[in-house]
């Protein structure tokens, strides 16, 4: 089995948040030699991506594969510097890879004039194209090319096939694209959803060939890291304050305005750490709001946090807060619980059913009154928070085991 992962951005473009971590982790687990020692067939895997890094470009070698955490990755220049990520080089390479996988004894395997006859694969030469995210030219055109050559496509929308996303940024363009070509392309795909909530959202928009729910693979802090990591500097917080943390990409869908307005009404001593990056103009508007609400002295903005530093940072807080309007999964919820820090998340977060079912935090509606109520409830229940600290790490390591989840992904690939 050969799997080509198509993604508009890849490590080290951490500016794009959770999806970068999720895609990278999946690929790393799939190529891990130790994992295949038990005799399970290791797939032939490569990643095709662009140099996208926000408005800038990654300083990486292009057009030739390089190893990133053991994964063969080929970066291609993009012509557009916006969210379209148009990259003719990537698309041309994808076509070349598809044609190279056509068996020599198949009609049309040789010669450009016989390409139309090369659209069939034999079972023993199965090629799968796994596309990550949607609404960009890398994903859409890669799907079109794969469909043209009748190559199975697995699509992980990464939260981009929801009514919220369709109606949020560039909504008119998205609706036109969806009506003209997007809907037909999506019907060709086998879709991977990361939660039951995301699956429900997707099925409201399209009826794919198949759809399966498999949680994201999430990197958890190892026991060795637990001893090496230094305690974070939290001088801005006092011992008696309720220590809250938001750790995610800072964007409109995260509901920070709702969180700020709710915090302005709670009658407890609290401090909030905000870790993450986003558009400067939007972050500035949030800071203006905190001044209007007279919260500036209670909120500490620390910017982007490295992978090794985020775990001790979360562990040093009493509660992780994520009051998003829409979130297909939310890796940070798993990461926070893996170090024992309880979570307060909105009912629109994909993992809300899991958190509620396992009693690992508080679930809130996306309105200020509900958020205020749940923050107060979390503050007033130190016994529940301590119980979560005790049970969450082992629960997460059991439920989000790499070995168990990678088998689910492989089974999904086999059924496409």
C-alpha positions in Angstrom: 0.0 0.0 0.0 1.3 3.4 -0.9 -0.1 6.5 0.7 0.5 10.1 -0.5 -0.4 12.7 2.1 -1.4 16.0 0.6 -1.4 19.1 2.9 -1.1 22.8 2.1 1.2 23.2 5.1 3.4 20.9 7.2 5.9 21.1 10.0 7.6 23.4 11.0 4.7 25.7 10.0 3.3 25.6 13.6 1.6 29.0 13.0 -1.4 27.0 11.7 -2.1 25.4 15.0 -3.5 21.9 15.8 -3.9 20.5 12.2 -0.1 20.7 11.7 0.4 18.7 14.8 -2.3 16.1 13.9 -1.1 15.5 10.3 2.5 15.3 11.4 1.8 12.9 14.2 -0.2 10.6 11.9 2.5 10.4 9.4 5.2 9.9 12.0 3.3 7.0 13.6 2.7 5.4 10.1 6.5 5.3 9.3 7.7 4.3 12.8 9.8 1.2 12.3 9.3 0.1 15.9 5.6 0.0 15.4 5.8 -2.5 12.6 8.0 -5.0 14.4 4.9 -7.1 15.1 4.6 -8.0 11.4 2.0 -5.5 10.4 2.7 -4.3 6.8 4.3 -0.9 6.9 2.9 1.4 4.2 5.0 3.3 1.7 4.3 6.9 2.7 5.3 10.4 1.5 4.0 13.9 2.1 3.6 16.5 -0.6 3.2 20.0 0.8 4.0 23.7 0.2 6.4 26.2 1.9 3.4 28.0 3.4 4.0 29.6 6.8 1.4 32.3 7.2 2.2 35.3 5.0 5.8 34.0 4.9 7.5 31.0 3.4 9.4 28.2 5.2 13.2 28.3 4.7 13.4 24.7 3.5 14.7 22.7 0.5 12.1 22.5 -2.2 11.3 19.9 -5.0 13.3 17.1 -3.3 12.2 14.9 -0.4 13.7 15.6 3.0 13.2 13.6 6.2 11.1 15.4 8.9 10.9 13.3 12.1 11.5 10.2 9.9 8.7 11.2 7.3 9.7 11.8 3.7 8.4 15.3 2.9 8.7 17.2 -0.3 8.0 21.0 -0.2 7.0 23.0 -3.2 6.9 26.8 -3.7 3.4 28.3 -3.8 2.4 31.1 -6.2 -0.2 32.7 -4.0 0.7 33.9 -0.5 -2.8 33.7 0.8 -5.0 30.8 2.0 -5.4 29.5 -1.5 -1.8 28.1 -1.4 -1.7 27.6 -5.2 1.3 25.4 -6.1 1.6 24.0 -9.7 4.8 22.2 -8.8 3.0 20.1 -6.1 0.1 19.2 -8.5 2.5 18.2 -11.3 4.4 16.0 -8.9 1.2 14.4 -7.7 0.2 13.5 -11.3 3.7 12.1 -11.9 3.5 10.0 -8.8 0.1 8.6 -9.8 1.3 7.7 -13.3 4.5 6.0 -11.9 2.3 3.7 -9.8 0.5 2.4 -12.8 1.8 -1.2 -13.3 3.9 -1.7 -16.4 1.6 -4.4 -17.7 -1.5 -2.2 -17.6 -2.6 -0.6 -20.9 -1.4 3.0 -21.1 1.3 2.6 -18.5 3.8 3.9 -21.0 3.5 6.8 -23.3 1.8 10.2 -22.8 -0.6 9.4 -25.7 -2.1 6.5 -23.8 -2.7 8.2 -20.4 -6.5 7.9 -20.7 -6.1 4.1 -20.5 -4.0 4.2 -17.3 -6.8 5.1 -15.0 -7.0 1.6 -13.4 -5.1 0.1 -10.5 -4.6 -3.5 -9.7 -5.4 -4.5 -6.0 -1.7 -5.4 -5.3 -0.6 -1.9 -6.4 -3.0 0.1 -4.3 -2.3 3.8 -4.1 -4.3 6.1 -1.7 -4.3 9.9 -1.7 -4.9 11.3 1.8 -5.8 15.0 1.6 -5.9 17.1 4.7 -8.1 20.2 5.0 -10.4 21.8 2.3 -11.1 25.2 0.8 -7.7 25.7 -0.7 -6.3 25.0 -4.2 -3.9 22.3 -3.0 -6.7 20.2 -1.6 -9.4 20.9 -4.3 -7.1 20.4 -7.3 -5.4 17.3 -5.8 -8.8 15.8 -5.3 -9.7 16.6 -8.9 -6.5 15.0 -10.2 -7.0 11.9 -8.0 -10.6 11.5 -9.2 -9.5 11.9 -12.8 -7.2 8.9 -12.5 -9.6 7.0 -10.3 -7.3 6.9 -7.3 -9.1 6.4 -3.9 -9.2 9.6 -1.8 -9.3 9.8 1.9 -10.2 13.4 3.0 -9.6 14.7 6.5 -11.5 18.1 6.4 -9.9 19.2 9.8 -13.1 21.1 10.7 -13.5 22.8 7.4 -16.8 21.1 6.3 -19.2 22.7 8.8 -21.9 25.3 8.4 -19.9 27.6 10.7 -16.8 27.4 8.4 -18.9 27.7 5.2 -20.6 30.9 6.5 -17.5 32.5 8.1 -14.5 33.6 6.0 -15.0 34.1 2.2 -18.4 32.5 2.6 -19.7 33.6 -0.9 -16.6 32.1 -2.7 -16.9 28.9 -0.7 -20.6 28.5 -1.6 -19.9 29.0 -5.3 -17.0 26.6 -5.2 -19.0 24.0 -3.3 -21.9 24.3 -5.8 -19.8 24.2 -9.0 -17.2 21.6 -8.2 -16.7 21.0 -4.4 -19.8 18.9 -3.8 -19.0 16.5 -6.7 -15.4 16.1 -5.5 -16.5 15.4 -1.9 -19.0 12.7 -3.1 -16.0 10.9 -4.5 -14.1 10.9 -1.1 -13.9 8.6 1.8 -14.1 11.1 4.6 -12.3 10.9 8.0 -14.0 12.8 10.8 -12.3 13.3 14.1 -15.5 13.3 16.3 -19.1 12.3 16.0 -20.0 16.0 16.1 -17.8 16.6 13.0 -19.4 13.7 11.3 -22.8 15.1 11.8 -21.7 18.5 10.5 -20.2 16.9 7.4 -23.3 14.8 6.6 -25.4 18.0 6.6 -23.3 19.2 3.6 -22.5 16.1 1.6 -23.0 12.4 1.2 -19.5 10.9 0.7 -18.6 7.4 -0.5 -18.0 6.6 3.2 -17.3 8.3 6.5 -15.6 7.1 9.6 -14.8 8.6 12.9 -11.2 8.2 14.2 -9.8 10.6 16.8 -6.7 12.6 16.1 -3.3 11.1 17.1 -2.0 13.5 19.7 1.6 13.8 20.9 1.6 13.4 24.7 4.4 14.3 27.1 6.6 11.3 27.8 7.7 10.4 31.3 11.2 11.5 30.5 10.0 15.0 29.5 8.0 15.2 32.8 11.3 15.2 34.7 13.3 17.4 32.3 10.7 20.2 31.8 11.3 23.3 33.9 8.5 25.0 35.8 7.1 27.9 33.8 7.5 31.5 35.0 4.0 32.6 36.3 5.0 35.7 38.3 1.9 37.4 37.0 -0.2 35.1 39.0 -0.8 35.0 42.8 -1.1 31.9 44.9 -4.7 32.5 45.7 -5.9 33.2 42.2 -7.8 30.7 40.1 -5.3 30.1 37.3 -6.9 29.8 33.9 -5.2 29.1 30.6 -6.1 29.4 26.9 -3.7 27.6 24.6 -4.6 27.6 21.0 -4.4 29.6 17.7 -6.0 33.0 18.4 -8.9 33.5 16.0 -12.5 34.5 15.9 -14.0 31.0 16.2 -12.3 30.5 19.6 -14.8 32.7 21.4 -12.4 34.7 23.4 -14.7 37.7 23.4 -17.3 35.6 25.1 -14.8 34.4 27.6 -13.6 37.9 28.4 -17.2 39.2 28.9 -18.0 36.2 31.2 -14.8 36.8 33.2 -15.7 40.4 33.7 -18.8 39.3 35.7 -17.4 36.5 37.8 -17.0 37.2 41.5 -13.8 35.2 42.2 -10.1 36.0 42.1 -8.7 34.8 38.8 -5.8 35.2 36.3 -5.8 34.1 32.7 -2.8 33.1 30.6 -3.2 33.3 26.8 -0.7 31.3 24.8 -0.8 31.3 21.1 -0.4 33.4 18.0 -2.8 34.9 15.4 -3.4 37.9 13.2 -1.9 41.0 14.9 -4.9 43.2 14.1 -7.3 40.7 15.7 -5.2 40.3 18.8 -5.0 44.0 19.1 -8.8 44.2 19.0 -9.0 41.7 21.8 -6.6 43.7 23.9 -8.7 46.8 23.4 -11.7 44.8 24.6 -9.9 43.7 27.8 -9.2 47.4 28.5 -12.8 48.3 28.0 -13.8 45.5 30.4 -11.0 46.5 32.9 -9.4 43.1 32.7 -5.9 44.0 31.4 -4.2 43.5 34.7 -5.6 40.0 35.0 -4.7 38.7 31.5 -1.1 37.7 30.5 -0.3 37.3 26.8 2.7 35.1 26.3 2.6 34.4 22.6 3.4 31.1 20.8 4.7 28.3 23.1 7.0 25.5 22.0 5.9 21.9 22.1 8.2 21.0 25.0 7.1 24.0 27.1 3.3 23.7 26.7 2.9 20.7 29.0 4.5 22.1 32.1 2.7 25.3 31.4 -0.7 23.6 31.3 0.1 21.5 34.4 0.8 24.7 36.3 -2.8 26.0 35.8 -6.1 25.0 37.4 -8.3 25.0 34.3 -7.9 25.1 30.6 -10.6 27.1 28.9 -11.8 26.8 25.3 -15.1 28.5 24.5 -15.1 28.0 20.8 -18.0 28.6 18.4 -16.9 25.6 16.4 -14.1 23.0 16.9 -14.0 19.6 15.2 -11.7 18.0 17.7 -9.3 20.2 19.8 -5.9 18.5 20.4 -5.3 20.9 23.3 -8.1 19.2 25.3 -6.3 15.9 25.1 -2.9 17.5 25.8 -4.2 19.3 28.9 -5.9 16.3 30.4 -2.8 14.2 29.7 -1.0 16.3 32.4 -4.0 16.3 34.7 -5.3 19.8 34.1 -9.2 19.9 33.9 -10.9 21.6 31.0 -13.8 23.9 30.5 -15.0 23.7 26.9 -18.0 24.7 24.9 -20.6 22.2 23.7 -19.4 23.0 20.1 -16.0 21.4 20.7 -15.8 18.0 19.1 -14.5 16.4 22.3 -17.3 17.7 24.5 -19.1 14.4 24.5 -15.9 12.6 25.6 -15.1 15.1 28.3 -18.7 15.0 29.6 -18.9 11.2 29.5 -15.6 10.7 31.3 -16.3 13.5 33.8 -13.1 15.3 33.0 -14.3 18.8 33.1 -17.1 21.2 32.5 -19.2 21.8 29.3 -20.7 25.2 28.6 -23.0 26.8 26.1 -21.6 29.6 23.9 -23.0 32.5 25.9 -21.6 34.6 28.6 -24.1 33.6 31.3 -23.3 29.9 30.8 -19.6 30.4 30.7 -19.7 32.5 33.9 -21.8 29.7 35.6 -19.4 27.0 34.6 -16.2 28.9 35.6 -17.7 29.5 39.0 -18.7 25.9 39.3 -15.2 24.7 38.4 -13.7 27.1 41.0 -16.1 26.0 43.7 -15.4 22.3 43.2 -11.7 21.7 44.1 -12.5 18.0 44.9 -13.6 17.3 41.3 -10.5 19.1 39.9 -8.2 17.1 42.1 -9.9 13.9 41.1 -9.4 14.8 37.4 -5.7 15.5 38.1 -5.5 12.0 39.5 -7.3 10.0 36.8 -7.0 12.0 33.6 -3.4 11.2 32.6 -4.0 7.4 32.6 -7.4 7.7 31.0 -6.0 9.8 28.1 -3.0 7.4 27.5 -5.4 4.5 27.4 -8.1 6.1 25.2 -5.7 7.8 22.8 -3.0 5.2 22.4 -1.0 5.5 19.2 -1.0 1.7 18.7 -4.8 1.5 18.9 -5.5 4.5 16.7 -3.0 3.7 13.9 -4.7 0.3 13.4 -8.0 2.2 12.9 -6.5 4.4 10.3 -4.9 1.4 8.5 -8.3 -0.4 8.5 -9.9 2.7 7.0 -7.3 2.8 4.2 -7.9 -0.8 3.4 -11.6 -0.3 3.0 -11.3 2.6 0.5 
